[in-house]
Amino acid sequence: MADISSSPLKHFVQAKKKINSIFDQLLEYINEGANFIKGSHQNEGLEKIATQQQLAEIEMFATKVAGIGEVLARRHMKVAFFGRTSNGKSTVINAMLWDKVLPSGIGHTTNCFLSVEGTDGDKAYLMTEDSEEKKNVKTVNQLAHALHQNEYLDAGCLVRVFWPKSKCALLRDDVVLMDSPGTDVTTELDSWIDKFCLDADVFVLVANSESTLMQTEKQFFHKVNERLSKPNIFILNNRWDASASEPEYMDEVRQQHTDRCVSFLVDELGVVDYAQAENRIFFVSAKEAVNARIHKAQGMPEGGGALADGFQARLFEFQNFERQFEECISQSAVKTKFEQHTIRAKQIIDTVKKIMDSINVVAAEKRVFSLEEREDHLDRLEFVRSQLTLLSEECKKNIKLVTEEVEAKVFAAMTDEICRLSVLVDEFHGEFHSSPAVLKFYKNDLHKHIEEGLGRNLAERCSSAVHASLQTAQLQMIGNLKPLLPLNVQNQLNALLPYHKFDLSYDLNCDKICADFQENVEFHFSLGWTSLVNRFLGPKNARRALLIFGDPTFQIPRPLPTTPTVTNALAQENMAQDELMISLVTGLASLTSRTSVGVVIIGGVIFRAVGWRLIAVALSLYSILYMYERLTWTTKAKERAFKRQFVDYATEKLQMVVSFTSANCSHQVHQEMTSTFARLCQQVDVTEKNLEEAISSLNKKIELLESTQNRSKLLRNKATWLENELDIFTKQYLQPNQ
């Protein structure tokens, strides 16, 4: 077995291993890029940072790279042998395989195309185009029998012979040898070329050195040259051992064959130049070579048996052909099998790089925009929070000022209206009668009249001013907080804070305040003792004084002594004055009750001083006045007395609720302003929440964009690395001479 450690065919094997590894990595890279682009395209947070077109393009690349990878895995070096029938094509193949693999001999032994390729198994088998069955073949005779037994095989059919790689070193280097029927047995040369020759790396024309090149052989290779650009063609002049019988003509015949072959390759086909042509023409004896190699494989001498003179020279030239053939097919196969795929891979990588660059640029632009937007939102949020704190304090102060102003206005207006209560009471007209049942309804109507009248008068005096102050304060409040809201909310602020007229409610509850009023519509003479005491001492003290006159032993209740304070000093002073008046009356009553003698003495003194006529006149006038008052004490007089008593009572009661009513009105204004401020603050809170959510969303988006940028950069760098790998492959295998 020949030493193949330094065989040029290893160049193809290594190149195939390298390019397959690169395409495996490229497919993995394309799939990774496709998943990345698909995720970026479907991620709504990235706002379609990758387009559908980019996704479709890279998915198409994945399909193409996977297909190219499958093709590369099946790639092998293919050499096709052509020539006329019985020129020794099968014998040449057997010699190259160091074994009798194909049937050979005298006559038409190869009736169809036969391809010989290696199998990792230890058994040989063949397969035909019309069947997937693996037919076992142990010997050449069995192979020949199997071929001839199949009547459906014609010259245009292909039979694939799989020979164990362990038996043939040449097959271990991914070389496929294809034998063919003679070019002189068919006219379907075009179909042969289309079916079997377009992927061949080297063509070997096996000629018969005992004759010249025939037109059928030349015609076939002219057709090949038309379909392929400068095919690699070797010419083997087989059966050169016949020249040993005429050694004196050997050189002359060799030169004639050489000249014709060179002319055919250079002048007719133009596939090589004159310098290269001599390395494409060889004179061999395939039969001697195969026999010698079988002997050597069996441990016998190569030159055993009857051999013609010049055997070693012919064997050496056959070996020289093999070396030239191996170098040519290795370089040619690497170039033809891998060059276009390498170029296509670079184009795909370049396009993917552009896609990654585009995604990186778009992600960078969106990230910068998002960073600026986040900065604006942060500034806006800080501004809103700081301004809200300042404006809240200012609004609270304004609310306090307005409520105090309202309280003062209502207090002053109600005080004035209480002073004019008698006018309001006089305006009331109803059916009056001193009977309790009628008085009850009269009081109710009077209460309603007072309630409505006071409410109306207070509204006329206060509501407009209060409403103006309130509206001004609210507008100022809205104007201060409006800049804190977004534009769309500012435009909708009227809808969010609908205008409604604010009316103060003056709930005086006169019916409840005056529920304890007790009228006195009984006749009382104006100069009677009771009236005089009541006029001078007041109703409250008069009742106490009259009780004393009725019961001299009645003791005046006095308050327990307390520590004097500043707050009750005025009350004690008034009480002291009232007690002084009561003490005087009490003393007078005590004096008159001790003895009736005093009355007689005083009457006598008066009688002597003024005379009886004057006394009679005085008594007459007193009686006339009494009669006049008694006669004029009608229902109207009773109503006037009732109204006067009611005014005095109601004035005292209403003065007690002035502060409460004014405070209630200020509280209503305070609630209205606080409600407006709360609704504005609610909108500001919504704005803050929206800003916080927007900032959080932008943070996630920025992180996602940064991750996308980093991923796209990583994928782009990986593409650059794959480009470098392809450049190294190109320099090492596709451009070794450069």
Helices and strands as residue ranges (DSSP letters): H 9-42, G 44-46, H 52-74, E 77-82, H 89-97, E 113-119, E 125-128, E 135-136, H 140-149, E 158-164, G 165-167, G 170-173, E 175-179, H 189-192, I 193-197, E 202-208, H 215-227, E 232-238, G 240-245, G 247-249, H 250-262, I 263-269, H 274-277, G 278-280, E 281-283, H 286-297, H 311-419, H 421-426, H 436-458, I 459-463, H 464-481, G 482-484, H 487-491, H 493-496, H 510-513, H 529-550, H 569-594, H 597-610, H 612-631, H 635-729, I 730-734
